[in-house]
Amino acid sequence: MAKITQTAGRNALGEFAPQFAHFNDDVLFGENWNNEDIDVKTRSIITVVALMAQGITGSSLKFHLQNAKAHGVTQKEIAAIITHVAFYAGWPNGWAVFNLAKEVWDVDEGDLPYEDPAMRAHAKEMVFPIGQPNDAFAQYFIGQSYLAPVSTSQVGIFNVTFEPGCRNNWHIHHAKSGGGQILVCVAGRGYYQEEGKEAAELKPGDCINIPAEVKHWHGAAPDSWFSHLAVEVPGEETSNEWCEPVTDEEYGKLK
């Protein structure tokens, strides 16, 4: 492993606070970061998590995000890490860290593997991948949707992307206890509607809590790509019941 060296302390504080500079450059980075009991990639992830948990979302965190990327943390991995920690360290902290991570793991829109310019622009808006065509559930959607697993352990979290006009059928999340679903909107514009209620417009940052046994649907606006995280709420004897499609007449009433 290449030896990690740091001179930031001496460069910034060498004359003003030489002892602090020594601890920063020689002990924290010199001894601690070069300790091989933990590999550098893991150490980088731990540091990002610790700073995020404290609500430190400035230049220090950005440096350690850059360090994590340099030591092999991928965009998919950092997205999963931040999402997981957000449940424990606070959702606003998650959003703040994602804004920094998007800068660090910047992808040129022209390099994204999508022919549709609008699809490329949508992918550029979010740190989560669009994923693969959602073929396994295509029969329950009008239009094309895409699915990207973010977490498949502890709590299932999936990034679901809808092309403009795409929506899923009315459906119900059944559970003897617990269960249901949480939607966290991450890009584009869409809608959520419960049976008997007006449809609610969804934009990035919106969060929808869907209890078990509530009939509902969600999807993109007619003129916009749309993505949300679908969080599976644990429960007892859970199942999904897919119902009738959202008709063109129902959907056409939305603006």
N, C-alpha and C positions, 0 to 999 in steps of 0.2 A: 504494500500500500504506500502511495506517495505521501511523504510527510507534509502535514498541514502547517503552514506558517502564517502568522498574522502580525501586521505592523500598524494596524489602525489606531491602537492605543497610543503608541509613541508618536505617530504622525499627528494626532489630534491633541494629545495631552502630555506629551513627553516632558515638556518643561514645566507645565502648570501642575500636573499630578503624576510624577514619575512612578510612584508606587502603584497607583491604579493602572497605569499603562503597563507596568510589569505584570500585574495579576491578569490583566486582559490578554496580553499577547503571549506571555510565557506559561501561565498556569492554565487559564480557561481554555485557550486554543492550543498552546504548545503542549501541555501535559494531558489535559482532559480529552481534547479532540483527537489526540494521537494514541489514546489508550485503545488497544485492539480487542478488548473484551466485548465491545459492541462494534459492529461494522459501521462505517461512516454514513451509509444510506439510512440505516435505522436511527442513528444518532441525529441525523438531519430531521427525520420525521418527528422524533420525540421533541426536538427543540421547537419545531413549528407548532406542534400540539400545545406545548407548555406556554408559548407566547400567546397563542390564540385563546387559551383558557383564561389568561390574565387580561384579555381585552387589548393587548398590545398589537395594533394593526398599522404601525407606521413603518419607517425606514428599516428598523431592526428586523421586523418580520419579513419585509421584502427581501432583505439580504439573505435571510435563512431560507426563504422560498427559492431564491436563485441558487443557493448552496444545495438545496435538496434536488433541484433539477439537474445541477451539475454532477451529482452523485447518483443519478439513475432513476429518480422518482419521475414517473411518467404523468402525463396529463390525466389519464384515467385514474391512476393511483391517488394523485393529489385531490381529485374531485371526490373520490370515495372517502379519503381521510377527512377532508373538511366537512363533508356531509355527516359523517359519523360523529365527529367531535361537536358539531353544532347542536346535537341533541343534548349534550352534557354541558357545553360552555355557553350556549345561548345562540338562538337563530340570528340575531343582528350581527354577532361576531362572525358567524358563518358568511353572511353576505359581504361584510367588510373584507374578509380574507379572500373570498372569491374574486372580488374586484382587483386585488393585488395579484392573485394567481393568474388571472386572465392576461395581465400584462407580462408576467414572467413566462407563461407557456403560450405566448402569442403565436398564432398560426395565420399565415397570409391567406386571405380569403380565396385567392386564386389557386392555392395549393390544396384546397379541400376537394374531396373526390365526388363532387356532385355537378352534373351538367346544368341543372336549373340554377340561374343566377340568384333567384329569390331564396332557394334552398341553401345555397352557399352563404348568402347574407344572414339567413336565420341561424345557421350553424356557427357563424362568427360571433353571434350575440351571446352565446352561452358557453360555459366551460364543459358542460356535459356533452358526450357524443350523441348524435342522432341515432346511431345504431343500425340495425338491420330491419328490412320490411317485416311487419308484424303478421306474417302469413298464418301462424297458428290460430289467430283470432280474427282473420280477415272476414269471416262470415258474420261477425258481429259489428262490423264497421261499414259505413258508407264512405267511400274514398280510401285513400292510402294512409296507413299509419306505420310508425316505426317504433322499435323497442330497443332500449339499451339498459341492461342490468347495471345498477350502481352498487347494490349490496344484495347478496343472496343468503347471508347468514344473520342471525339474531332477528333482524327485522328486514323484510323484503322491501327494497327501494328500486324503482325502475323509472327511467326517463322515457316518457311516452311523447312522441312527436306526431302531429297531425298536419297533413297538407291542407291548404285553404279549402274550406267547405267540408272537410272530413269530420265525422262525429261517430261515436259509438252508439249502439242501441240503448234503449232504456234497460236498466239492469238493477239488481238488488244484491247486496252483500249480506248473506244470511249468517247468523251465529247464535248459538245457544246463550253465550255470554261474550262480552267484549266484541271484537271484530270491527268491521267497517273499514274505512279508508281515509287517508289524508292526501289532498292534492296541494302541491306547492308549485306555483306557476314560475317558470324560469325564463321564458322568452316568448315573444309574439303576443297575440290576442286571441282569446277564446271565450267559451261560455260553459257555465254549469247550471243545470236546472233540476230541481226536485219536482216530483209529480204534484200538481195542484198549486205550484208557485211560479212566479215570473223567473225567467232566466237571468242569471247574474253574469255580467261581463267580467272576464278575468284578464289581469295583466301581471307582468313580472312582479314578484313579491307578495301576491295575494295567496292566502292559504284557506283551503276549504276543508272543513271537518265533516265527514259523511258517516253518520251512525249506521249501524247494522239495521237492516229491514227497511231502509228508505229507498224508494224507487227513484232513479235519477239517470241523467246522461251528461256527458261533457265532450267537448271537441273544439275545433278551430272556428274562428270567424270566417265568413265567406271570402274575405279579401286578405287573409293573413295566415302565415304558418303559425303554429302554436305548440309549445312544449310545456309539460308539467312533470314533476316528480310524483309518482304514485307510491305512497307509503302504505304497506299492508299492516293494519293494526292486528296484533295477535288476539286470538279468541278461541273459544271452545266450539268444536263442530262447525267450522266455517265452510261456506260454499258460496259460489256465485250463480245467480239465476239470470240468464240473458233473456230479454223480452223483445217486444216489437221494435222495429227501427223508428227513428225520429223522422217523421214524414217531411217531404219538401214543403208542405204547407206550414207545419209547425216551425221548421227551421227558417223558412222565408220571412217570418215575422220579426226575426232578429235583425238588428242594424249593424 
